[in-house]
Amino acid sequence: MNAPEDTLIHEIQHAIDDEEGFARGGSADYWQQRLDNGYGGNRTADELYRDTAGEISAREAAGRRTWTEDRRRATTPDIRRENAVFAGDTDTFSFSEQDGVKNIETLTEQDELDLLESVERGDYADRSYIPLRRNTPGILISEVERYTGGETTVDDLPIISEVGHLRQAMDEDSGSYDPKHRPHNISPSEMISIIKGMDDPRYIVLQDNGRYVEVVRYRGEKNGRTAWAVLDFGDWKYSELMNGYPSGTYNVLVTPFEPDDLESYMRKHVKAVVYDKAKDATSSGSNRLWSSHTSVTPFAEKNITSMDAIVNAPPKAQRENVMGCAGFWPG
């Protein structure tokens, strides 16, 4: 399957199967996790991926793409396989049974810390995902839609991130994920600070590759640090990749990292500054101050200071309160 059209047909067949409740696809990483958790047999993860019923169906659909209409009508799809296996077969394994936490709406800060520590230990496959927060920051939604004049809409969805990218961000050395990219030594507790800080970014920018980024100033364990949080919107993920959480459409934190030189990085890679807190949120008469903080927090429990109290406080008190919760006031 080399042509882009074959890949497209393959993925469309997966989407149809999922909508109709037919057998799902899988991945080698998914089957490796099942093997690691006691799935029987002598086949490797790659062999199980090849024999996954949903993958057989998708390959068959792609393989028939170039056939004539008469040939397709005359040839029954070859989807019968004695060795077929089924992804998500709850008789043998269930991610939700393994992890025990399925509802992102009930995600607490302690749940998130536990997930990040599991990532750091290597408990999850690199190509799987974990949730980071139960919602999308309101300020990101409003500022992207304001900047594009409503042409780009951002849904208020949970935010997830790929395990391998998180592990790279938290690594102290570059050996465990991708030696071509340096690690950033962000601890799980610092990652929590970044997640909270997404509600109060220093900048929101549009990268030269078309992705939006929140530039988050957060409290590190030793000093103030800056995270470059790259985001994608509206990605569908199967439950087999979600480590116990449901399949669905999510917004994705592609990667969090710390640029060596923020100003230089912005000059090289930023197409447009969508939001600058120092200019926009603090400007006289601005209605863009604290727009996302009034009622919704990234976790299920109330874990930051009341924003109504902060907004109505004197400037010095605002700065002190902000430094104690969601991030640093720039300046």
C-alpha positions as CSV (number, residue, x, y, z in Angstrom):
1,M,0.0,0.0,0.0
2,N,2.1,2.9,-1.3
3,A,-0.1,5.3,-3.1
4,P,-1.7,8.1,-1.0
5,E,-5.1,7.1,-2.4
6,D,-4.6,3.6,-0.9
7,T,-3.8,5.1,2.5
8,L,-7.0,7.2,2.2
9,I,-9.2,4.3,1.3
10,H,-7.6,2.2,4.1
11,E,-8.4,4.9,6.7
12,I,-11.9,5.6,5.3
13,Q,-12.7,1.8,5.7
14,H,-11.6,2.0,9.3
15,A,-13.9,5.0,9.9
16,I,-16.8,3.1,8.2
17,D,-16.2,0.0,10.3
18,D,-16.1,2.0,13.5
19,E,-19.3,3.8,12.6
20,E,-21.1,0.6,11.7
21,G,-19.8,-1.3,14.8
22,F,-17.7,-3.7,12.7
23,A,-14.2,-5.0,13.6
24,R,-11.7,-2.2,14.4
25,G,-8.1,-1.8,13.3
26,G,-5.1,-1.9,15.6
27,S,-1.4,-1.3,15.7
28,A,1.8,-3.1,16.6
29,D,2.1,-1.0,19.8
30,Y,-1.5,-2.0,20.8
31,W,-0.7,-5.7,20.4
32,Q,2.6,-5.3,22.2
33,Q,0.8,-3.9,25.2
34,R,-1.7,-6.8,25.0
35,L,1.2,-9.3,24.9
36,D,2.9,-7.6,27.8
37,N,-0.3,-8.0,29.8
38,G,-0.7,-11.7,29.2
39,Y,-2.3,-12.2,25.8
40,G,-1.5,-15.7,24.7
41,G,-0.2,-17.3,21.6
42,N,3.1,-17.4,19.6
43,R,2.6,-14.5,17.3
44,T,4.6,-11.3,17.5
45,A,3.0,-7.9,17.8
46,D,3.6,-7.3,14.1
47,E,2.0,-10.5,13.1
48,L,-1.0,-9.8,15.3
49,Y,-1.4,-6.4,13.7
50,R,-1.3,-8.0,10.3
51,D,-4.0,-10.5,11.4
52,T,-6.3,-7.9,13.0
53,A,-9.8,-8.2,11.5
54,G,-10.2,-4.5,11.0
55,E,-6.8,-4.3,9.2
56,I,-7.6,-7.2,6.9
57,S,-10.8,-5.4,5.9
58,A,-9.0,-2.0,5.3
59,R,-6.2,-3.6,3.3
60,E,-8.8,-5.4,1.2
61,A,-10.7,-2.2,0.5
62,A,-7.5,-0.4,-0.5
63,G,-6.3,-3.3,-2.7
64,R,-9.5,-3.2,-4.8
65,R,-9.2,0.5,-5.5
66,T,-7.7,0.2,-9.0
67,W,-10.0,-2.7,-10.1
68,T,-12.7,-2.2,-12.7
69,E,-16.3,-2.0,-11.5
70,D,-17.0,-5.4,-13.2
71,R,-14.1,-7.1,-11.4
72,R,-15.2,-5.7,-8.0
73,R,-18.7,-7.0,-8.6
74,A,-17.5,-10.4,-9.7
75,T,-15.0,-10.9,-6.9
76,T,-16.1,-11.5,-3.3
77,P,-13.9,-9.6,-0.8
78,D,-11.2,-12.0,0.6
79,I,-11.8,-11.2,4.3
80,R,-12.0,-14.7,5.7
81,R,-9.0,-15.5,7.9
82,E,-8.6,-18.5,10.2
83,N,-6.1,-16.6,12.3
84,A,-8.0,-13.3,12.5
85,V,-7.8,-11.5,15.9
86,F,-10.0,-8.7,17.1
87,A,-8.7,-5.4,18.7
88,G,-10.6,-4.6,21.9
89,D,-11.6,-8.2,22.5
90,T,-12.7,-7.8,26.2
91,D,-12.6,-11.6,26.8
92,T,-8.9,-11.4,26.8
93,F,-7.9,-7.9,27.7
94,S,-9.3,-4.4,28.3
95,F,-7.4,-1.2,28.7
96,S,-10.3,0.2,30.7
97,E,-10.1,-2.7,33.1
98,Q,-6.4,-2.3,33.4
99,D,-6.3,1.4,34.2
100,G,-9.7,1.7,35.9
101,V,-10.2,5.4,34.9
102,K,-12.3,6.1,31.8
103,N,-14.2,9.4,32.3
104,I,-12.0,12.4,31.5
105,E,-14.6,14.7,33.0
106,T,-13.7,13.2,36.4
107,L,-9.9,13.7,35.9
108,T,-8.3,15.1,39.0
109,E,-5.0,16.7,39.4
110,Q,-3.8,13.7,41.3
111,D,-5.0,11.4,38.5
112,E,-3.0,13.5,36.0
113,L,0.1,13.4,38.2
114,D,-0.2,9.6,38.4
115,L,-0.5,9.3,34.6
116,L,2.6,11.5,34.1
117,E,4.6,9.5,36.5
118,S,3.5,6.3,34.7
119,V,4.7,7.9,31.5
120,E,8.0,8.7,33.1
121,R,8.4,5.1,34.2
122,G,7.7,3.8,30.8
123,D,4.4,2.1,31.6
124,Y,2.7,3.1,28.3
125,A,3.6,2.6,24.7
126,D,5.2,5.6,23.0
127,R,2.5,5.8,20.3
128,S,-0.4,5.7,22.8
129,Y,-2.0,8.7,24.4
130,I,-3.0,10.0,27.9
131,P,-5.4,12.9,28.7
132,L,-3.8,16.1,30.0
133,R,-6.9,18.1,30.9
134,R,-10.7,17.8,30.6
135,N,-11.2,20.9,28.4
136,T,-9.6,23.3,26.0
137,P,-8.6,26.7,27.5
138,G,-11.3,29.3,26.7
139,I,-8.8,31.9,25.9
140,L,-7.3,29.7,23.1
141,I,-10.8,29.1,21.7
142,S,-11.8,32.7,21.7
143,E,-8.5,34.1,20.4
144,V,-8.1,31.7,17.5
145,E,-11.7,32.4,16.4
146,R,-11.2,36.1,16.8
147,Y,-7.9,36.1,14.8
148,T,-9.5,34.1,11.9
149,G,-12.8,36.0,11.9
150,G,-14.6,32.8,12.8
151,E,-13.2,30.8,9.8
152,T,-11.4,28.5,12.3
153,T,-13.5,27.2,15.1
154,V,-11.9,25.3,18.0
155,D,-14.2,22.9,19.9
156,D,-14.0,22.7,23.7
157,L,-12.7,19.2,23.8
158,P,-10.4,17.3,26.3
159,I,-6.7,17.7,25.5
160,I,-4.5,14.6,25.1
161,S,-0.9,14.1,24.3
162,E,1.2,11.3,22.8
163,V,3.2,9.3,25.4
164,G,6.4,9.3,23.5
165,H,6.4,13.1,23.1
166,L,5.7,13.6,26.8
167,R,8.5,11.2,27.7
168,Q,10.9,13.0,25.6
169,A,9.9,16.3,27.2
170,M,10.5,14.8,30.7
171,D,13.7,12.9,29.8
172,E,17.0,13.8,31.4
173,D,18.8,12.2,28.5
174,S,17.9,11.6,24.9
175,G,18.2,7.8,24.8
176,S,14.7,6.6,25.4
177,Y,12.6,8.1,22.6
178,D,14.3,10.0,19.8
179,P,18.0,10.7,20.0
180,K,17.7,13.4,17.2
181,H,15.8,15.6,19.6
182,R,17.1,16.8,22.9
183,P,15.1,16.2,26.1
184,H,13.8,19.0,28.2
185,N,13.9,17.6,31.8
186,I,10.4,18.7,32.6
187,S,9.2,16.9,35.8
188,P,5.7,15.6,36.2
189,S,4.9,18.4,38.7
190,E,6.2,21.0,36.2
191,M,4.1,19.4,33.5
192,I,1.1,20.0,35.8
193,S,2.1,23.7,36.0
194,I,2.2,23.9,32.2
195,I,-1.3,22.3,31.9
196,K,-2.6,24.9,34.4
197,G,-0.7,27.7,32.7
198,M,-2.4,27.0,29.4
199,D,-5.4,28.9,30.8
200,D,-3.1,32.0,31.1
201,P,-0.6,32.0,28.2
202,R,1.9,34.7,27.7
203,Y,1.4,34.4,23.9
204,I,-0.8,32.6,21.5
205,V,1.0,32.4,18.1
206,L,0.5,30.8,14.7
207,Q,3.6,28.8,13.6
208,D,4.9,28.9,10.1
209,N,3.7,25.3,9.7
210,G,0.1,26.3,10.4
211,R,-0.2,25.1,14.0
212,Y,-1.2,27.2,16.9
213,V,1.0,27.4,20.0
214,E,0.5,28.6,23.5
215,V,3.6,30.1,25.0
216,V,3.3,29.3,28.7
217,R,5.3,30.8,31.5
218,Y,5.3,28.5,34.5
219,R,6.9,27.9,37.8
220,G,9.8,25.4,37.5
221,E,11.3,23.5,40.5
222,K,14.2,25.9,40.6
223,N,13.1,29.0,38.6
224,G,10.7,30.4,36.1
225,R,10.5,28.5,32.8
226,T,8.8,28.9,29.4
227,A,7.0,26.1,27.6
228,W,6.2,26.1,23.8
229,A,3.0,24.1,23.7
230,V,2.1,23.1,20.1
231,L,-1.5,22.1,19.5
232,D,-3.6,20.2,16.9
233,F,-7.4,20.4,16.8
234,G,-10.0,17.7,16.3
235,D,-8.1,14.5,16.0
236,W,-9.9,11.1,16.3
237,K,-8.3,8.5,18.5
238,Y,-9.4,4.9,19.0
239,S,-9.8,3.6,22.6
240,E,-7.1,1.0,22.0
241,L,-4.5,3.9,22.0
242,M,-6.0,5.8,24.9
243,N,-4.8,3.8,27.9
244,G,-8.2,3.2,29.4
245,Y,-10.0,6.4,28.1
246,P,-12.7,6.3,25.4
247,S,-12.3,6.7,21.7
248,G,-13.3,10.0,20.4
249,T,-12.3,13.4,19.0
250,Y,-9.7,15.3,21.0
251,N,-7.5,18.3,20.8
252,V,-3.9,17.3,21.0
253,L,-0.9,18.9,22.7
254,V,1.6,17.8,20.1
255,T,4.6,18.5,22.2
256,P,5.7,20.7,25.0
257,F,9.3,21.9,25.0
258,E,11.4,24.8,26.1
259,P,13.1,26.9,23.4
260,D,16.8,27.8,24.1
261,D,16.0,31.4,23.2
262,L,12.3,32.3,23.1
263,E,12.7,35.6,21.2
264,S,15.0,34.0,18.5
265,Y,12.7,31.0,18.2
266,M,9.7,33.3,17.7
267,R,11.5,35.3,15.0
268,K,12.3,32.2,13.1
269,H,9.1,30.2,13.4
270,V,6.1,32.5,14.1
271,K,3.9,33.6,11.2
272,A,1.6,35.7,13.4
273,V,1.1,36.7,17.1
274,V,-2.5,36.0,17.8
275,Y,-2.5,37.1,21.4
276,D,0.1,39.0,23.5
277,K,-0.9,39.1,27.1
278,A,1.3,42.1,27.9
279,K,-0.4,44.1,25.2
280,D,-3.9,42.6,25.0
281,A,-5.0,41.3,28.3
282,T,-3.8,44.3,30.3
283,S,-4.8,47.0,27.9
284,S,-7.2,49.6,29.1
285,G,-10.8,48.6,28.6
286,S,-9.8,45.1,27.3
287,N,-12.5,42.4,27.5
288,R,-9.8,39.7,27.0
289,L,-8.5,39.5,30.6
290,W,-9.1,36.2,32.3
291,S,-11.8,35.2,29.8
292,S,-11.2,31.5,30.5
293,H,-10.7,31.5,34.2
294,T,-14.1,32.4,35.6
295,S,-15.6,29.0,36.1
296,V,-13.8,26.1,34.4
297,T,-10.5,24.5,35.5
298,P,-8.4,21.9,33.7
299,F,-9.2,19.2,36.4
300,A,-12.3,18.1,38.1
301,E,-11.6,19.7,41.5
302,K,-11.2,23.4,42.1
303,N,-7.5,23.8,42.1
304,I,-6.7,27.5,41.4
305,T,-7.5,30.7,43.2
306,S,-10.9,32.3,42.4
307,M,-10.3,34.4,39.3
308,D,-13.1,36.8,40.2
309,A,-11.1,37.7,43.2
310,I,-7.9,38.1,41.2
311,V,-9.5,40.3,38.5
312,N,-11.0,42.6,41.1
313,A,-7.8,42.8,43.2
314,P,-5.2,45.6,42.9
315,P,-2.5,45.0,40.3
316,K,0.2,44.0,42.9
317,A,-2.3,41.4,44.4
318,Q,-3.0,40.2,40.9
319,R,0.6,39.5,40.3
320,E,1.1,37.7,43.6
321,N,-1.9,35.5,43.1
322,V,-1.1,34.6,39.5
323,M,2.5,33.6,40.5
324,G,1.0,31.2,43.0
325,C,-1.3,29.4,40.7
326,A,-1.5,29.4,36.9
327,G,1.7,31.0,35.9
328,F,3.8,34.2,36.0
329,W,2.5,37.6,35.0
330,P,4.9,38.8,32.2
331,G,7.0,41.8,32.8
